[in-house]
Amino acid sequence: MSASLQRLFPDPGPTTVEEQYSQLDLGSLAPEGRPYVVTNFAVTVDGRATISGRSGAIGSSTDTEVLQQLRTQVDAVMIGAGTMRAERYGRIVSDPELRGRRERAEKLAPDPVAVIVSNSLDLPWDAGLFTSGYGRVVIFTTSELDPPKTATSLRIMRFKGEVDLAAGLGMLRSERGVRALLCEGGPRLHGNLVDAGLVDELFVTLAPKLAGGTGPNLVEGAAEQERELEPVWLLDDDGELFCRYRVRL
């Protein structure tokens, strides 16, 4: 059963995760030449995006449901190498019901393309994402090394010097038909996407927690520059706030 939420803005009233995060039709918003890019992060009140190197310690089970629902709305999910090493991803949409919903309701392939940004190709090759044999993986890298053979279909896109995220997104659109992409982090990758002007929407979970310390923030490493956001909705679950913003052009 989908978690119940209280919509605070706009149109206050009761809602659920499934109601809010389905039928978003993000692909129809794709600009010319690249996918429509949305990001999803949980942060503490003091702005921390990880605790002890992981993001999973911040959000609740409702936040996890939000993430799973967002994965049903996109053609591809992008993560950085550090996130892959810390979280050891398996099959992106592990729930058969949600894979069925992707196909029936969203008219998408059952498995989104997994996109990993890794300069060194230092990745946990024994993780389920590579060994399950489901879906497809695309890796953006500057490394000339050859990856090991994987059960899951793997494509390497190599760059000279540094990964060109705009070019990579263009390739995903032209060669893979990706019209909507979800970035799940980490904060450094998110910061690079923001700097490059490639983020269209942000889904942000504000957890009622303080973390302290000196960990990364939501857009780690991004250049200091004011970027205006337009609020789309604000939801509440016992003090945990779920925000959706569009980047103002």
MIVEXBA-556518 format. One line per field, with one value per residue (C-alpha): residue in one letter; x, y, z. Coordinates in pm, 1 decimal. Layout:
BEGIN
type a;...;
X X;...;
Y Y;...;
Z Z;...;
//
This chain:
BEGIN
type m;s;a;s;l;q;r;l;f;p;d;p;g;p;t;t;v;e;e;q;y;s;q;l;d;l;g;s;l;a;p;e;g;r;p;y;v;v;t;n;f;a;v;t;v;d;g;r;a;t;i;s;g;r;s;g;a;i;g;s;s;t;d;t;e;v;l;q;q;l;r;t;q;v;d;a;v;m;i;g;a;g;t;m;r;a;e;r;y;g;r;i;v;s;d;p;e;l;r;g;r;r;e;r;a;e;k;l;a;p;d;p;v;a;v;i;v;s;n;s;l;d;l;p;w;d;a;g;l;f;t;s;g;y;g;r;v;v;i;f;t;t;s;e;l;d;p;p;k;t;a;t;s;l;r;i;m;r;f;k;g;e;v;d;l;a;a;g;l;g;m;l;r;s;e;r;g;v;r;a;l;l;c;e;g;g;p;r;l;h;g;n;l;v;d;a;g;l;v;d;e;l;f;v;t;l;a;p;k;l;a;g;g;t;g;p;n;l;v;e;g;a;a;e;q;e;r;e;l;e;p;v;w;l;l;d;d;d;g;e;l;f;c;r;y;r;v;r;l;
X 0.0;134.9;239.3;-5.9;110.8;-32.6;-2.5;85.7;130.5;-49.7;-407.9;-362.1;-510.9;-439.0;-246.9;-19.3;325.7;176.1;-71.6;192.1;479.7;305.5;196.7;445.5;506.5;860.0;967.4;728.1;930.7;1260.5;1447.0;1604.3;1906.8;1908.1;1686.2;1484.2;1697.6;1550.9;1743.8;1638.2;1816.6;1747.7;1921.9;1928.5;1815.8;2181.6;2229.4;2415.1;2356.2;2531.9;2598.6;2904.0;2939.3;2589.7;2263.0;2038.2;2074.8;1896.8;1553.1;1268.5;1077.9;852.5;1158.6;1254.4;907.8;943.5;1273.4;1122.0;823.9;1049.5;1237.2;911.6;892.7;1219.7;1404.2;1739.8;1889.9;2232.9;2473.7;2835.3;3103.9;3120.3;2747.4;2778.7;3059.9;2876.1;2528.1;2620.8;2315.7;2126.5;1848.7;1728.6;1357.5;1359.7;983.0;800.0;484.0;669.2;829.4;481.6;360.5;644.9;524.9;147.5;95.5;409.1;473.3;841.5;1076.4;1060.1;1418.5;1556.7;1902.6;2160.3;2415.1;2733.7;2990.0;3331.2;3665.9;3866.2;3625.5;3691.3;3351.3;3210.2;3179.9;3028.0;2727.5;2385.5;2357.0;2632.2;2558.9;2178.2;2165.5;1867.3;1849.5;2139.9;2433.7;2613.6;2934.3;3084.0;3458.4;3800.3;3973.4;4127.7;4098.4;3872.9;3599.5;3540.8;3268.5;2929.3;2600.2;2418.1;2458.0;2735.3;2833.3;3142.3;3147.6;3501.1;3602.2;3940.0;4050.3;3713.5;3363.8;3152.7;2811.7;2631.4;2776.4;2693.4;2333.1;2311.1;2426.9;2166.9;1895.8;2011.9;2133.6;1921.2;1606.6;1632.3;1388.3;1379.1;1668.0;1683.1;2013.6;2046.1;2388.1;2621.8;2646.5;2960.0;2790.2;2483.0;2701.1;2862.8;2522.2;2403.5;2718.9;2665.6;2305.3;2172.5;1929.6;1564.6;1395.0;1493.2;1303.4;1437.2;1348.6;1418.3;1464.8;1396.2;1753.4;2081.1;2400.8;2687.2;3033.0;3173.7;3009.9;2897.5;2599.2;2333.5;2546.8;2898.5;3164.3;2922.5;3035.3;2882.7;2598.4;2236.2;2001.2;1629.5;1387.9;1012.0;826.1;591.4;473.8;545.6;433.7;458.9;493.4;524.2;774.3;964.2;913.0;904.5;972.9;959.9;1126.0;1176.9;1486.5;1385.8;1537.3;
Y 0.0;340.7;572.3;848.5;1208.5;1551.0;1792.4;2137.5;2315.6;2358.6;2257.4;2129.7;1789.6;1417.8;1227.7;924.7;863.7;667.6;942.9;1217.0;1035.5;849.3;964.2;1254.1;1225.5;1362.6;1246.1;1491.0;1775.1;1670.2;1960.6;1931.7;1702.2;1561.5;1397.2;1587.7;1551.3;1523.7;1456.3;1297.3;1349.5;1331.3;1590.9;1674.8;2010.3;2114.8;2028.8;1698.4;1464.2;1163.6;1022.6;799.4;811.9;687.2;858.4;575.1;671.4;1004.1;925.3;708.6;418.5;679.2;836.6;492.6;453.0;794.5;683.7;358.6;542.5;796.1;507.7;408.7;749.9;764.3;591.4;597.9;628.7;793.8;749.3;832.1;573.5;661.1;603.1;272.6;160.1;269.1;143.1;-157.9;-130.3;-436.6;-438.3;-78.0;-164.2;-476.0;-497.6;-692.8;-489.7;-165.6;-306.5;-400.5;-48.9;94.9;-108.1;-77.2;271.4;457.2;279.5;230.5;-67.7;-278.1;-181.0;172.2;208.8;234.7;511.5;523.6;804.5;661.6;809.4;507.0;214.2;125.1;-33.9;-327.2;-562.4;-834.0;-612.1;-724.0;-449.6;-622.6;-986.0;-1002.1;-994.2;-757.0;-422.6;-234.2;-41.7;251.6;381.9;726.0;710.4;855.6;522.9;317.8;-3.6;-283.8;-381.2;-744.9;-939.5;-885.6;-1074.8;-743.3;-576.1;-314.7;-19.3;194.4;555.9;697.6;1061.3;1235.1;1430.5;1452.0;1317.9;1553.0;1513.9;1716.2;1498.0;1184.0;1292.1;1376.5;1024.7;872.3;1070.4;1004.6;644.2;503.4;710.2;832.6;1120.2;1135.7;1060.9;1046.3;1128.5;972.2;1110.1;1142.9;1509.6;1567.0;1436.2;1643.9;1952.7;1888.7;1852.9;2176.9;2359.7;2239.0;2363.0;2011.3;1977.2;2054.9;1945.4;1853.5;1617.6;1688.2;1506.2;1721.3;1482.9;1612.8;1536.1;1709.6;1535.6;1770.0;1696.3;1806.8;1574.3;1674.6;1895.3;1871.0;2020.6;1940.9;2130.9;2341.9;2696.4;2964.3;3111.6;3194.4;2956.1;3022.6;2735.4;2726.0;2519.9;2261.6;2085.2;2038.6;1721.0;1620.2;1283.7;1332.1;1616.2;1472.1;1709.9;1607.6;1895.7;1922.4;2216.7;2321.4;2515.5;2860.3;2937.7;
Z 0.0;-98.5;185.5;278.1;257.9;323.8;33.3;168.2;-168.0;-396.3;-316.6;42.4;110.9;148.0;-118.9;-160.6;-303.0;-591.7;-673.5;-673.3;-841.9;-1124.4;-1471.2;-1462.0;-1839.6;-1800.4;-2145.2;-2310.6;-2153.1;-2314.8;-2476.4;-2819.3;-2827.0;-2471.9;-2211.0;-1954.5;-1639.4;-1289.4;-971.1;-644.1;-312.0;58.3;274.5;643.4;782.3;802.1;435.8;450.6;154.6;313.0;659.6;692.4;314.9;235.2;150.2;269.5;634.1;576.8;436.7;567.1;412.2;249.1;87.5;-44.6;-197.0;-361.2;-516.8;-643.3;-791.7;-965.6;-1126.3;-1296.3;-1465.7;-1661.0;-1943.8;-1761.2;-1412.0;-1370.8;-1078.5;-1005.5;-936.4;-566.1;-527.3;-711.4;-480.8;-165.7;-254.9;-476.2;-699.7;-813.3;-1069.7;-1088.3;-1060.4;-844.2;-782.7;-1060.1;-995.2;-1060.3;-1375.3;-1492.8;-1415.8;-1623.7;-1920.1;-1878.3;-1740.4;-1844.9;-2178.9;-2092.6;-2104.6;-1784.6;-1690.6;-1724.0;-1873.3;-1592.7;-1662.1;-1453.1;-1460.3;-1366.2;-1466.5;-1352.1;-1405.9;-1040.7;-988.6;-787.9;-1084.4;-864.8;-778.1;-894.6;-1155.4;-1354.8;-1265.5;-1289.7;-1670.0;-1672.2;-1845.4;-1998.8;-1852.1;-2016.2;-1856.6;-1927.6;-1858.3;-1939.9;-1871.8;-2152.8;-1949.4;-2066.2;-1819.6;-1726.9;-1903.0;-1743.0;-1759.3;-1803.6;-2144.9;-2115.2;-2335.8;-2265.1;-2386.6;-2359.9;-2331.7;-2346.6;-2039.9;-1864.7;-1909.8;-2120.7;-1959.1;-2225.7;-2502.2;-2307.5;-2257.4;-2626.7;-2710.8;-2479.0;-2658.1;-3015.7;-2985.5;-2701.2;-2729.9;-2370.6;-2320.2;-1937.7;-1700.9;-1321.0;-1148.6;-802.2;-719.0;-571.0;-479.0;-691.2;-1005.0;-921.2;-882.5;-1221.4;-1388.7;-1227.5;-1335.9;-1692.8;-1691.8;-1745.7;-1450.7;-1522.2;-1197.7;-842.9;-614.1;-265.0;56.0;362.3;654.8;1008.0;1116.4;1195.1;1085.7;1170.6;1036.3;705.2;452.8;102.6;34.9;-235.0;-514.1;-395.6;-589.3;-793.7;-868.0;-648.4;-851.7;-775.8;-954.3;-910.1;-856.8;-907.1;-643.7;-795.4;-480.9;-112.3;68.7;434.2;607.7;984.5;947.4;653.1;360.7;-5.9;-242.3;-619.5;-792.8;-1155.4;-1252.6;-1378.6;-1717.6;
//
